[in-house]
Amino acid sequence: MNKRGITAVAAGLAAVVLGFTPGTASAADNQPLSASTTGASVSLTVDWTGSESFTLRNVKLSDTSCDAHPVYFHVTAPGFQFPNHWNSSGCGTTSTWSSLSGSLVGGIHSLGVTVCRDTTFDNCSSSGLSINPYD
């Protein structure tokens, strides 16, 4: 397999796994997103780092009810959902991440965030979209 083929395979694998490495972004790319539902809320800033990549900054996932149900969030791009991130610490707690990076081969037009309370029928809410300025 030539170098170009190896690079394409590696990039494809990176698209499936949300890589948690710091990215770089311009302050002009900062776009806040938030969502809340009964018992859960999430807020974050999207820094677009290219047509296929982004970094989520200052992520805060809060469990706002005392019901023994964990909460989680994920970001979505059209046709793709990145992995869930959880807060299982309970009533009144907030889990934070300073930086979560991700990429998707073929480009990302937009991102949205969804927050959920983990119940039999998950109680979820989604944000508006952050549009990629590099698209």
Secondary structure, DSSP 8 states (H G I E B T S, - for coil): --HHHHHHHHHHHHHHS---------GGGEEEEEEEETTEEEEEEEEEEETTEEEEEEEEEEE-S-SS--EEEEEEETTEE---EEE-S-TT-EEEEEEEEEE-TT---EEEEEEEE-STT-EEEE---EE-TT-
